[in-house]
Amino acid sequence: MATGKRPLSLWLIVALALVFVLLAAYQLLNRDRYNADPHLLAELKGIALPEVKPAVPKTGDWPQWRGPERDGISRETGLLTDWPESGPSVLWQQDVGWGYSSVAVATGRAITQMQVGDQEAIVCWDAETGQEKWRFSYPGTYSVDPAYGPCPRATPSVDGDRVYTIGGNGLFHCLQAESGKLLWKHDLVAEFGNRRPQWGVASSPLVDGKLVYAAPGGPGGNSVAAFDKMTGALVWKAGDDPPGYSSPIIANLAGSRQLLVLTGTGLLSLSPENGQVFWRFPWETAHHCNAATPIVRGDYVFISSGYGKGCALLKMSREGDTLHCDPVYQHNQMCNHFASSVLYGEHLYGFNEQALTCMDFRTGTRRWKEGGFGKGTLLVADGHLIVLSENGKLVLARATPEKYEPVASSRVVNGRCWTVPVLAGGRLHIRGGEKLLCLELNKP
């Protein structure tokens, strides 16, 4: 029997065939995908969407995740557009350690979360001077890829004289805003019998009326929970989905007030009062990594996720007492990895993985895209996009669907920047590396 070695040419053929298969699979997975319901698409093209007319906070506060309306839009005007090369003036800065928690600014206070050794800390500074007013620390660490850091991810919510926070380990605290005194707490992982998400708890608490909402995630009615905001008592819990990384919102859809939560495997609609599940739209993503916040306009909801998943626009309708959810379009040209898009006018501005992208809300058609930001973040203010790149470059660009049109730019911080900037009272708060910067963005 012949026992000689296989000829080199055979191995070469096998290797080339494997490369060909891998390339073909890559192209198949990453090619443009677009599916739409022609009737719903035609209906949307022909109707007038309601204008967004939110209450403008007189104080210029940004008291929670994505701002007063949880939509990533600031109602402030008179932004400085002529920057020196060094960028806007730094009013104050602080060392903040590890963390991706954004900043809540309310009643003269700037509050965020950070990791200091094996402790998580909720820290409050004077919004004018940056002087530390109080700090509440507690043991909190967990195992995660060192590249991402075992640290807080969720943004505090400030409501009156109270601050609500959720740490990376799922420890839910209510503190007195003036002093940082602990008023009540819950362990969302231990109490709800769930597994902590792979990259830590990132869903920010939502305060509405007498309740504060969180998304522990898990079977047995543990997906979403509502607590009495004053006492911390559990009011209801509902849903069986695993946890995701997205934060809840409340909106009026099809004549019904609904709590929307993008979980690890789908979009849940629940009654804010009692947790009744109205409907569920399946949305499976690799690693249960649904991180971006849903966006609502009229009776339509937009969701998006990374890892090649893409986005969907959903139409809400009602038949008698039953609520329905139907997709208008779905495609992969807006994949929000973790940074939520912003709907401004009739266009969405956001990150398709690492490309800043403008997309028509009604049709899902991409208008333009621009690279060079990495996994950046953005908000909208005064007709402009305020974009922070992954490596600390701050860009001011006109919010127009015609083309990418930058107005000013400057590198303002070093280190990884995965936290969306916050604009409050003309001051822009930037978190990157282990620094928190407060920049003057008002015209003199």
N, C-alpha and C positions, 0 to 999 in steps of 0.2 A: 504494500500500500504506500502511495506517495505521501510523504510527510513534509514536503518543502513549504517554505513560507509563501503566503499569498503575495503576488506581485504588487509593487508599490502603486502601479497604475490603478489597481482595483480599489485600494484604500482611497486614492485621490478621487475616484469616481463617486465612492460612497460619501466622502466628505463634501464634495460639490453638490451632490443630491440633497444632503442634509441642509446645507446652506440655502439651497433653492427653496426647500420646504419651509424653512424658518422665515425667509424673506416673504414668501407668498402668504404665510400666516400673518405676518406683521402688516402687510398691505391690506389684507382682508379685515383685520381688526381695526385698522386706523383709517380706512377709507371713509369718505363723507357718507353719513347716513341721514336720510330725511324722510320721515313718515308723517302724513297729515290726513286729517279728516276733511275732505273738500267742502262739505256742507258747513261744518263748524268754522272752517277757515274763511269761507265766503261771508258767513254771518258776522264774524269778527271784523272783517274789512269794511263792512257797511254800517257799523254802529258807532255811535259817539261814546267814547270811554269817559267816565266821570273824571273831572279835574280833581287833583289832590289839593285840598284846602285844609291843611292841618292847623291846629292851634299853635300860634307862635309863642314860645316861652319868652316872657318879658325879660327874664334874667339872662337869656342866652345860655341856659344850662344844657348839658348833655348828660342826663341822669342815668342812662342805662345803655346796654348794648345797642349799637347802631342809631343812637340818638332818641329824641323825644317820641318819635313815631315808629322807631325800629325799622327805618327804611334807608338809612345811610345818607340822608339829605339834611344839610344844615340850612336854616332859613335866614342866616346872617348875610349881610351885604357889605359892600365897601371893602373888599379884600385887596390887599397889597399885591399888585401884579408886576411891579418893577423891582426885582430883587437884585441886591448886590451879588457878586460872585460867590460870596460866602453864605448866601441865603438869608432868610429873614433873621432878625435879631433874636438872640437867645435871652429870654427873660429870667429863666432859672433852669437848673438841671439837678437831677438826683441820681444816685446809684440805686438800682432797683433789683439787682440780682437776676436769676433765671425767672422766666415767666412770659406767657403770651397773653395775659389778661390785659384788656384795654382799660381805659380810664373812664370813670364816671365823675362828672363835674356838676356839682349842685350846691347851692347856698354857700358859695365861697370856699368849697372844699373840692380837692381832687383826690380820688380814692382808687387804688388798684390793689392787685395781689402779687406776691413774689415768693420765691423760694430762697431761704437763707439757711444753708446747711441742711439739717434734717427737719427744719421747721418751715411751715407755710406761714406767711404773714400778710395781714390786711393792713394797709398803711394809708393814712390820711395826711395830706399836706394842705397848707394854706394856698388857695388857687392863685392868689396875687403874688406871693413872695416865694413859694416853694418851701417854706419852713414846715418841718414835720410837727403835726398837732397831736397825733396818737398812733399807736401801733398795737395790733392784736395778733399775737403769735401762738401757734399750737403745733404739736408734733404732726408731721405729714410728709411722707415720702412713699414712693412706690417704684417697682421695677419697670423700666422702659429703656428702649434703645438710648444709649448715652448721647447720641447725636441730636435727640429731641428734648431730652431733659425731663426728669421727674418734677414737674412744677405746675403751678396753677395756670389754667387756660381760660376760665370763664371770667366775664366782666361783672363787677358789682352792679346792683340796682339800688338807687337811692329813692326812697319814698318818704317825704316829710322828714321826720326826725329819726328814720331808721335806714340801715344799710343791710342789704341781703347779698350774701356771697356763697359760691360753691367752689370748693378747692379741687385740686386735681385728683384727690382720693375720694371725692364725693361727700366731704364734710360740709354741711349746709349750716351757715351761721346767720343769725340776725343780731346786729349790733346797734347800739345807740350812736347816731351820727355825730353828736357833739363830743362824746368822750371815748367811743370805741368799746364801751361796756357791753359784755355779752348778755343778751336778753333771752335767747333760746337757740337750740341747735338740733340737728338731725344728722345721722350717718346714712346717706342714701344707698350706699352699697350694702352695709350690714343689715339695716332695718328692712330693706326690700328684697333681701336675699338674692342680689344680682351680682354679676361679674362686672368689675370695672372695665370700661372700654380699653382697647389695646394701648392707646396713646393718652389715657387719662380722661377724666370727666371735663368736658368743654362747654356743655350747655349752660347758658346764663339764665338766672332766674327772671321770671316775669311777674311784675306786680300789677294787679288790676282790681280795682274796687277793694273789697275786704280780703281778697285772696292773693297768695303768691304761688306761682306754678313752677314745678321742676319736672325733669324727665329722667327718672332713675333708670327706666328700661327693664324689660324682663317679663317672663310669663307669669300667669296667675294674677293678672290685673295690675301689674307693676310698671307699665310703660310710662304713665304720666300720673302726677300727683298734685293735688291742690291742698294748700295749708292755710289756716287762719293766719293772716300776716301779723296779727298782734300777739297771739299766744303760741303759734307754731303747731297747734293741734291739726292733725290730719283730717281734712274735710271729705275728700274722696280720692280714689285711685282707680285707674282703668287702663285697658289695652294690654296686649300680650307681646308687643314687639321688643326686640333687643335694643339697647341704647345706641344712639348715633352720637353725633357731635354738634348738631344743629340746635338753635335756640327757638323756643316757641313764640308765636305771635297770636294776637286776637284780631279778627276781622269780621265784617258783615258780608255774607255771601248768600245769594239767592234768598234774601229776606230773613236770614237767620244768623245770629251771632255765633261765631265758631272759634274754638281754640285749635290752631294748626300746629302740629308737631311732626317734623321730619325725623323719623326714627332711623334705626340701622337698616331697616328693610322696607320702609314705606312711609307715605304721608298719611297721618291720622288726623281726622276732624272729630272734635269732641265738643260736647256742651260745656261751656266754662262754669256753669252752675253746678252740675251734678256728674260730669264725666261720661255721660251717654255718648257712645261712639256713633256718629252720624254716617261716616263712610271712611273707607281706606283705599288708597291707591298704591299698589305694590311698586317698590322702587329699590330693587336689589343692586347693591354696589359692592365692589371688592372691599374686604375688611370691614364691612358695615360702615364705610367712611362717607356718610352723608353729613356734610358739615355746614354748607351754606344755608342761610335763613330763607324761608319762602318769601315770595314777593306777591302782593295782592293789588289788583286794580279792577274795580267793578266786581264782576262775578268770575274773574279769572285769577288763577294762581300759577305762578312760575316757580319751578324748582330746578336745581342743577347740582351735579356732583362730578367729581374727578375720576381718575383711573379709567378714562375713556368712556364713562357712562353717558355723559351729555346732559341734556335738559329736556324739560317738557312744559308745555302750557296747558293747563287744565281748565275746563269750563264747568262751573257749578250750575245746576238747575234743580227745580223742585217739581215733584208730582204729588199733589196732596201734602201729606206729612213726610214724604220720603225725599231725601236729598240725594242727588246724583252727581257724579264726577266723571267727566269724559275728556280724553286728551284731544286737544286741537292739533298740536304738532309735537313731534319728538325728533331730536337730532343730536349730533355730537360736535357741534361747532361752538358750544359754550359749556365747557366742563369746569365748573367752579371747584377747584381742589379743596380749598378751605375758605377762601375769601369770597364773601357774598357779592353778587352783582348789585347795581343800583339802577332803578327804573326812574329815568328823568325825561319828562315829556312822553314821547312814544317810543323811546329807545332804551335799551339795556346797555349799561357799560360795566364790564367785568373782565375777569381773567379766564380765558380758555386755556386751562393749565398755566402756561407761562407767557401767553400772548394777550396783551391788553386788547380787548375786542369791543366793538360797537355792533349791536344787533337790533333789528327792527322787532319790536314787541309783538306786533300784529301778525307778522308773517314768519318770524324766525330767521329772516334773511340777514346774513352778515353784511354790514356796511363797510367796516374797515378793521384792520388789526395791526398791532405794532408790537415788536419784540423788544428785548433788552431789559426787561424788568424782573425776570425770574418769576417766582411766585409772589407777586406783589399784592397790595391792598389799595382800596380807594374809597373816597366819599365824594359827594357833590355839594358845592356851595357857590352861590352867586353866579350861576351859569358856568361854572368851571369844575373840572375834575381835579381833585387833589390826590395825587398818586404817589405812593411810597414803594420804591422797588425793594426787592429782597435784600439788596446790599446797601441800603441807606440813601439812595438818591431820591430826593423829593422833587416832584414835577407838578407844575400847574398848567393845565391844558384846557382849552375851550371844550365845553360839553356840546359838541355838534356831531351829527351823523355824517356830515359831508366828508370829513377827513380828520386824521389825527393832527391836532394843531396845538403844539406846546407854546406856552407863553413865557414861562420862567422855569428854571431848574437849578438845583444845587445839591451836592452831597452833604447831608447834615449830620449823619451819624455813621459809625462803623459797626460791623457785626451784623448778625442775622436780624432781619426785620420782617416778622410775620404777624405783627399786630397792627390793626387798622388805626390810622390817626384819628384824633378827636378834636373837633373845633367847638370852642365854647367861649363866648365873650370876646371874640377876635383873637383868641390864643389857640394855637395849634399844638397839640400834645403828641409827641413822637416817641415811640418806644422801640429801641433797637440795641442789640448787644445786651449790655446790662445797664443801660442809661435810659432815663426818662427826661426828655427835653420839652420845655415850654417855649414856643416861638411866637413872636409878635406878628400877626398876620393882618392886622387892621391898617388901613391907610393912615398916615400921620395927620 
